[in-house]
Amino acid sequence: MKKAAVVILNWNGKKHLETYLPSVIQYSTGYDVIVIDNDSTDDSVAFLKENYPSIEIIINPKNSGFASGYNEGLVHLEGRYEYYILLNSDVEVTENWISPVVNVLDSDDDIVACQPKILSHTNKNMFEHAGAAGGFMDKNGYPFCRGRIFDRVEEDKGQYDGTNEIFWSTGACMFIESKIFHELKGFDDDYFAHMEEIDLCWRIKLKGYKVYYTSNSKVYHLGGGTLDYMSPRKVYLNFRNSLSTLYKNHQGSSLFWKMTTRIWLDYIALAMFLVKLDFKSFKSVVKAHKYFYQHKALLKSKRAYIQQGIRAYNNVAVYKKSIVWSYFLFGKKVFSNINQSHITVK
């Protein structure tokens, strides 16, 4: 079995492959680079075959989204690699970006996923929205990052350098143990895109495993390569999948109160969209809640399956307060403003 493979999911991303693949090839010597193509209708596959004939291409029969696309493609790689390096097609990597992360995974059998520092490709001194310096979770199931809370992104000044446990790793550049990925049945196919990595990491932690971040590796992510950050479609997927993630994975008898609180907080978001006359986002949130209620039976069965398989919940990197109140009411716009005693650590 080989150590690791860089696996890029592509859908009509020829322009990204042209721009970013050269750095991946240059700085991934010794590791296989594999592209899973989600039935692209541009010239992506032809471009790869002509310019990178050594790259293995796995072609999915249709564009089933990020979650299912990886699930379908990675089935063909099961048993061949110890680790998968799931990399977005719009990421520029840097010299020696793989070894430091693999070393973290190798250092502890319980560490099964890890991410590098994620910086912006358009402004390389800034953290990037998707992942930044590692993902955290608040008590109501709202995800945020060191270096990015809601839409506020920080400049990287080394304030989050180091290697430490986090709650979730970004899917833009996720190193994950292949055995665990397949054992947990990968991403939730129904998510299509967005939040699927957070859901997977939560399930990882419900098995007692650890997710890590290390600044010893860094990459530059363009972001918004498939959907713009404020597109109605993305707002819909984020709200829909976030509700599903909380419902499926929250452990304990307080689920009703957690869901009630979360739904009311989403109603506040609805009111904010109305004040801003952002009717498209308003409709997206309404649509997300409609999906949640219409698919409650399916989500209930998924929750039962997850909850019965809990081994030992590892709740490190959970913020015991509400990040919504902290950010909007108390002005805690950056991670360092948060009272660190309110974050679960070992």
Backbone torsions as a table, in degrees:
resi	resn	phi	psi	omega
1	MET	NA	131.1	178.5
2	LYS	-77.5	161.1	-174.5
3	LYS	-67.6	-54.9	-174.0
4	ALA	-157.2	157.2	173.7
5	ALA	-134.3	139.8	173.1
6	VAL	-84.9	120.9	-175.4
7	VAL	-120.0	115.4	-176.9
8	ILE	-107.3	127.0	175.0
9	LEU	-92.9	129.0	-176.3
10	ASN	-126.2	139.0	169.0
11	TRP	-143.9	110.6	-179.2
12	ASN	50.4	41.5	-175.6
13	GLY	-112.7	35.0	-178.3
14	LYS	-54.4	-41.7	-178.2
15	LYS	-64.1	-35.2	177.2
16	HIS	-71.6	-39.8	177.9
17	LEU	-61.9	-41.3	178.3
18	GLU	-61.6	-38.8	-174.5
19	THR	-82.8	-43.0	-167.6
20	TYR	-106.0	-24.3	-178.2
21	LEU	-61.4	-35.5	178.9
22	PRO	-55.3	-39.6	179.1
23	SER	-68.3	-35.2	178.9
24	VAL	-64.5	-44.9	178.4
25	ILE	-64.1	-44.3	-176.8
26	GLN	-63.4	-40.3	-171.3
27	TYR	-107.5	15.8	178.6
28	SER	-120.4	30.5	-179.7
29	THR	-57.5	131.8	179.9
30	GLY	95.5	-7.2	179.7
31	TYR	-122.6	143.7	176.3
32	ASP	-72.2	142.1	172.9
33	VAL	-113.5	124.3	-174.7
34	ILE	-126.9	137.7	177.0
35	VAL	-113.8	126.0	171.0
36	ILE	-98.5	120.5	-178.3
37	ASP	-104.1	126.9	-177.6
38	ASN	-90.3	57.8	176.1
39	ASP	56.5	51.9	-179.6
40	SER	-62.6	147.5	177.1
41	THR	-108.4	-0.3	172.5
42	ASP	-90.4	-160.2	-177.1
43	ASP	-98.4	27.5	-176.1
44	SER	-56.0	-51.6	-175.2
45	VAL	-66.2	-43.0	178.4
46	ALA	-62.2	-39.8	178.1
47	PHE	-61.3	-44.4	-179.7
48	LEU	-65.0	-45.7	-178.1
49	LYS	-63.4	-35.5	-178.1
50	GLU	-78.1	-40.8	-172.5
51	ASN	-100.5	-23.5	-178.6
52	TYR	-135.3	65.9	-175.7
53	PRO	-63.0	-19.3	-178.9
54	SER	-82.0	-13.1	-179.2
55	ILE	-77.3	130.2	175.0
56	GLU	-75.1	134.0	179.5
57	ILE	-118.6	126.0	174.7
58	ILE	-109.5	122.6	-175.8
59	ILE	-106.7	116.0	175.0
60	ASN	-78.7	149.7	-175.0
61	PRO	-70.8	-16.9	179.6
62	LYS	-157.0	166.4	175.2
63	ASN	-84.3	97.2	-177.8
64	SER	-102.7	15.3	177.0
65	GLY	92.5	177.9	-177.4
66	PHE	-65.1	-50.7	-174.0
67	ALA	-63.0	-58.5	-177.8
68	SER	-68.6	-32.2	178.9
69	GLY	-59.6	-45.9	176.8
70	TYR	-67.4	-43.3	-179.6
71	ASN	-56.9	-46.9	-178.6
72	GLU	-65.9	-41.4	-177.8
73	GLY	-72.2	-39.7	-175.3
74	LEU	-72.1	-18.5	174.0
75	VAL	-56.3	-35.2	-178.7
76	HIS	-72.6	-13.7	-177.5
77	LEU	-106.7	-2.8	-175.5
78	GLU	-58.3	130.6	178.8
79	GLY	88.5	-4.3	-176.6
80	ARG	-97.9	-24.8	-175.3
81	TYR	-136.5	144.9	176.2
82	GLU	-72.4	-40.3	-178.9
83	TYR	-127.3	143.4	167.8
84	TYR	-100.9	138.0	172.6
85	ILE	-111.0	97.6	-176.7
86	LEU	-83.4	116.6	-171.4
87	LEU	-127.9	127.9	174.8
88	ASN	-64.1	152.6	-178.1
89	SER	-73.0	-12.8	-179.1
90	ASP	-107.0	40.6	-179.8
91	VAL	-119.6	128.6	171.8
92	GLU	-95.4	122.7	-179.9
93	VAL	-96.6	169.3	-176.2
94	THR	-123.4	169.0	-179.7
95	GLU	-57.5	136.4	177.9
96	ASN	57.4	44.1	-179.3
97	TRP	-86.4	-18.8	-175.2
98	ILE	-89.8	-49.2	-171.7
99	SER	-55.9	-44.7	-178.6
100	PRO	-60.7	-34.7	-179.8
101	VAL	-75.6	-42.3	176.4
102	VAL	-60.5	-37.7	178.3
103	ASN	-61.6	-37.7	176.8
104	VAL	-64.2	-46.1	179.2
105	LEU	-61.8	-38.2	-179.5
106	ASP	-72.6	-18.8	-172.2
107	SER	-76.0	-18.2	-174.7
108	ASP	-154.8	124.7	-178.6
109	ASP	-61.4	-23.1	-178.8
110	ASP	-84.0	-12.8	175.7
111	ILE	-86.0	111.6	-173.7
112	VAL	-117.4	-5.2	176.1
113	ALA	-147.7	150.3	-177.2
114	CYS	-159.5	150.9	176.3
115	GLN	-131.0	152.9	172.7
116	PRO	-84.8	-176.9	172.5
117	LYS	-71.5	130.2	-178.5
118	ILE	-107.9	112.7	179.9
119	LEU	-111.4	162.4	-177.3
120	SER	-78.5	134.7	177.8
121	HIS	-72.8	-29.5	-178.0
122	THR	-84.0	-21.9	176.6
123	ASN	-145.2	92.6	-166.7
124	LYS	-72.3	-1.9	173.4
125	ASN	-92.6	-5.8	-176.4
126	MET	-107.8	149.1	171.0
127	PHE	-67.8	159.3	178.8
128	GLU	-104.1	147.6	-172.9
129	HIS	-53.2	-43.9	-173.9
130	ALA	-88.2	82.9	173.0
131	GLY	117.2	-44.4	178.2
132	ALA	44.3	-118.9	-179.1
133	ALA	-107.4	33.6	174.8
134	GLY	109.8	143.5	-174.3
135	GLY	-93.2	143.4	175.8
136	PHE	-124.6	172.7	-179.0
137	MET	-138.0	138.9	176.5
138	ASP	-93.9	178.1	-172.3
139	LYS	-66.3	-19.8	-179.3
140	ASN	-101.1	11.3	176.9
141	GLY	84.0	16.4	175.5
142	TYR	-87.6	122.3	178.5
143	PRO	-83.6	150.0	172.8
144	PHE	-154.7	175.4	-175.9
145	CYS	-128.8	156.2	162.2
146	ARG	-70.6	121.4	-177.0
147	GLY	100.1	-10.3	177.1
148	ARG	-158.9	115.4	173.2
149	ILE	-120.4	121.6	-172.9
150	PHE	51.7	-121.0	-177.3
151	ASP	-97.9	2.7	-178.9
152	ARG	-89.7	114.8	-179.5
153	VAL	-110.5	135.7	-177.0
154	GLU	-93.3	158.8	168.8
155	GLU	-78.5	140.2	177.5
156	ASP	-81.5	111.1	177.3
157	LYS	-117.5	18.4	-177.5
158	GLY	82.8	7.3	-175.5
159	GLN	-68.8	-19.3	179.8
160	TYR	-119.3	27.5	177.1
161	ASP	-73.6	149.0	-179.8
162	GLY	132.2	-173.8	178.6
163	THR	-129.1	120.6	-175.2
164	ASN	-157.2	166.1	-179.2
165	GLU	-76.6	142.2	177.0
166	ILE	-129.1	-179.9	177.9
167	PHE	-90.6	-42.7	-178.7
168	TRP	-143.1	149.2	177.6
169	SER	-103.5	140.9	177.4
170	THR	-64.7	145.2	175.0
171	GLY	-77.7	-9.4	178.2
172	ALA	-66.2	-30.5	177.5
173	CYS	-156.4	82.9	-176.6
174	MET	-111.7	122.0	170.5
175	PHE	-93.6	125.8	-177.2
176	ILE	-143.5	142.6	177.6
177	GLU	-66.7	125.3	-174.0
178	SER	-62.1	-38.9	-178.5
179	LYS	-60.5	-41.5	-179.7
180	ILE	-69.9	-40.6	178.9
181	PHE	-55.7	-47.7	-177.7
182	HIS	-75.2	-34.7	178.2
183	GLU	-60.3	-37.8	-179.7
184	LEU	-90.7	8.0	178.2
185	LYS	64.2	27.7	172.6
186	GLY	64.5	-148.5	179.3
187	PHE	-76.8	159.9	175.0
188	ASP	-76.3	115.6	-177.2
189	ASP	-56.1	-32.8	-174.6
190	ASP	-73.0	-10.7	-179.0
191	TYR	-74.4	-24.9	-175.1
192	PHE	64.8	-66.6	177.6
193	ALA	-157.8	154.7	176.6
194	HIS	77.2	127.4	178.5
195	MET	76.5	-6.3	-177.8
196	GLU	-64.6	-32.8	178.9
197	GLU	-71.5	-32.1	178.0
198	ILE	-69.1	-43.1	176.4
199	ASP	-59.4	-45.3	-179.7
200	LEU	-64.3	-42.5	-179.9
201	CYS	-65.8	-36.0	176.9
202	TRP	-63.0	-42.5	178.1
203	ARG	-65.7	-34.9	175.2
204	ILE	-60.3	-44.6	-177.4
205	LYS	-71.6	-26.5	175.1
206	LEU	-69.8	-16.0	174.3
207	LYS	-92.1	1.1	178.4
208	GLY	89.5	2.4	-179.7
209	TYR	-83.1	173.2	-175.6
210	LYS	-118.1	148.3	172.9
211	VAL	-118.8	135.2	-172.4
212	TYR	-126.1	165.1	173.8
213	TYR	-130.9	143.0	171.4
214	THR	-139.5	134.4	177.7
215	SER	-85.7	-0.8	179.3
216	ASN	-71.1	-7.9	174.2
217	SER	-130.5	143.3	177.5
218	LYS	-142.2	148.6	176.3
219	VAL	-137.2	164.2	-178.9
220	TYR	-118.5	119.8	-174.0
221	HIS	-108.7	129.1	176.8
222	LEU	-68.9	-50.0	179.1
223	GLY	79.6	150.7	-179.6
224	GLY	65.2	22.8	-175.1
225	GLY	-66.8	-30.4	178.9
226	THR	-105.8	-44.8	177.3
227	LEU	-131.0	133.4	175.0
228	ASP	-61.7	147.5	-173.5
229	TYR	-57.4	-31.1	-178.2
230	MET	-109.9	21.0	177.2
231	SER	-68.9	146.1	178.5
232	PRO	-55.5	-37.4	179.4
233	ARG	-62.7	-42.0	-179.7
234	LYS	-70.1	-39.3	176.0
235	VAL	-58.5	-44.5	178.8
236	TYR	-59.9	-50.2	-177.9
237	LEU	-64.0	-40.1	-179.5
238	ASN	-64.9	-46.4	-179.8
239	PHE	-68.9	-42.7	-179.5
240	ARG	-62.4	-50.9	-175.1
241	ASN	-72.6	-28.9	177.1
242	SER	-67.1	-42.7	175.7
243	LEU	-60.2	-44.8	-179.9
244	SER	-62.5	-41.7	-178.8
245	THR	-62.3	-45.2	178.7
246	LEU	-63.4	-46.0	-177.0
247	TYR	-63.3	-43.4	-176.5
248	LYS	-70.7	-37.6	-165.0
249	ASN	-106.3	-19.5	-177.9
250	HIS	-62.2	129.1	-176.7
251	GLN	-97.7	138.9	173.3
252	GLY	112.2	176.0	-174.2
253	SER	-82.3	-4.7	-176.5
254	SER	-89.6	13.5	-176.5
255	LEU	-56.7	-44.3	-177.9
256	PHE	-56.9	-45.7	-177.9
257	TRP	-71.2	-34.9	177.3
258	LYS	-64.3	-44.8	-178.6
259	MET	-68.7	-38.8	178.5
260	THR	-62.2	-45.8	178.7
261	THR	-61.4	-44.8	-177.8
262	ARG	-63.5	-40.9	-179.7
263	ILE	-64.9	-40.0	178.2
264	TRP	-68.1	-35.8	175.9
265	LEU	-65.2	-36.4	175.6
266	ASP	-66.2	-34.4	176.2
267	TYR	-63.9	-35.5	175.9
268	ILE	-64.0	-40.5	176.5
269	ALA	-61.0	-39.0	176.4
270	LEU	-58.9	-45.1	179.7
271	ALA	-62.0	-39.3	179.2
272	MET	-64.4	-40.0	177.7
273	PHE	-63.6	-37.5	178.3
274	LEU	-65.7	-43.6	179.4
275	VAL	-58.7	-37.8	-179.9
276	LYS	-82.9	0.3	-176.7
277	LEU	59.2	30.3	178.1
278	ASP	-93.1	78.2	-173.2
279	PHE	-71.6	-27.5	178.9
280	LYS	-66.5	-44.8	177.9
281	SER	-66.4	-38.3	177.2
282	PHE	-56.6	-49.2	179.9
283	LYS	-64.0	-33.6	179.9
284	SER	-65.6	-40.5	179.7
285	VAL	-68.8	-41.7	176.9
286	VAL	-59.5	-44.1	179.2
287	LYS	-62.7	-39.1	179.2
288	ALA	-62.8	-42.9	179.6
289	HIS	-69.7	-35.6	176.7
290	LYS	-61.5	-43.3	177.5
291	TYR	-60.1	-44.7	-177.7
292	PHE	-57.7	-46.8	-178.2
293	TYR	-71.3	-36.1	-179.4
294	GLN	-70.4	-24.4	-177.7
295	HIS	-111.2	23.6	-176.9
296	LYS	-60.3	-38.6	-178.9
297	ALA	-64.3	-43.5	178.4
298	LEU	-63.5	-44.5	-179.9
299	LEU	-65.0	-34.3	178.7
300	LYS	-64.5	-39.5	178.9
301	SER	-68.9	-38.1	176.8
302	LYS	-64.7	-41.8	178.9
303	ARG	-61.3	-42.9	-179.6
304	ALA	-60.6	-42.2	-180.0
305	TYR	-64.0	-44.4	-178.7
306	ILE	-67.0	-45.8	-174.2
307	GLN	-67.0	-34.7	-179.5
308	GLN	-72.8	-16.7	-179.4
309	GLY	-98.4	5.7	-178.7
310	ILE	-62.9	131.3	178.6
311	ARG	-101.0	-54.7	179.1
312	ALA	-165.4	104.9	-173.9
313	TYR	-65.2	123.1	176.9
314	ASN	-100.2	101.6	-173.5
315	ASN	-99.3	23.6	175.7
316	VAL	-62.1	140.4	179.3
317	ALA	78.5	25.5	172.0
318	VAL	-98.8	128.9	176.3
319	TYR	-85.6	120.1	-171.9
320	LYS	-75.8	-4.0	178.1
321	LYS	-111.3	-173.5	177.4
322	SER	-95.1	120.2	178.2
323	ILE	-68.5	-26.1	177.5
324	VAL	-64.3	-50.7	179.0
325	TRP	-65.3	-42.0	-178.2
326	SER	-60.3	-40.4	-175.6
327	TYR	-78.8	-52.0	-171.4
328	PHE	-85.8	-31.8	-178.1
329	LEU	-96.8	-36.7	-173.9
330	PHE	-108.0	3.1	171.8
331	GLY	69.8	22.7	178.8
332	LYS	-85.8	85.0	-170.5
333	LYS	-85.0	-19.0	-179.6
334	VAL	-126.9	156.4	-173.7
335	PHE	-58.5	-38.3	-177.0
336	SER	-67.4	-16.8	176.5
337	ASN	-77.9	-18.1	-177.6
338	ILE	-74.7	138.4	176.5
339	ASN	-64.5	111.3	-173.9
340	GLN	-66.3	-18.9	177.7
341	SER	-70.8	-12.7	178.7
342	HIS	-92.3	4.9	178.1
343	ILE	-109.1	127.4	-178.0
344	THR	-68.1	125.2	175.2
345	VAL	-133.0	166.9	176.6
346	LYS	-91.2	NA	NA
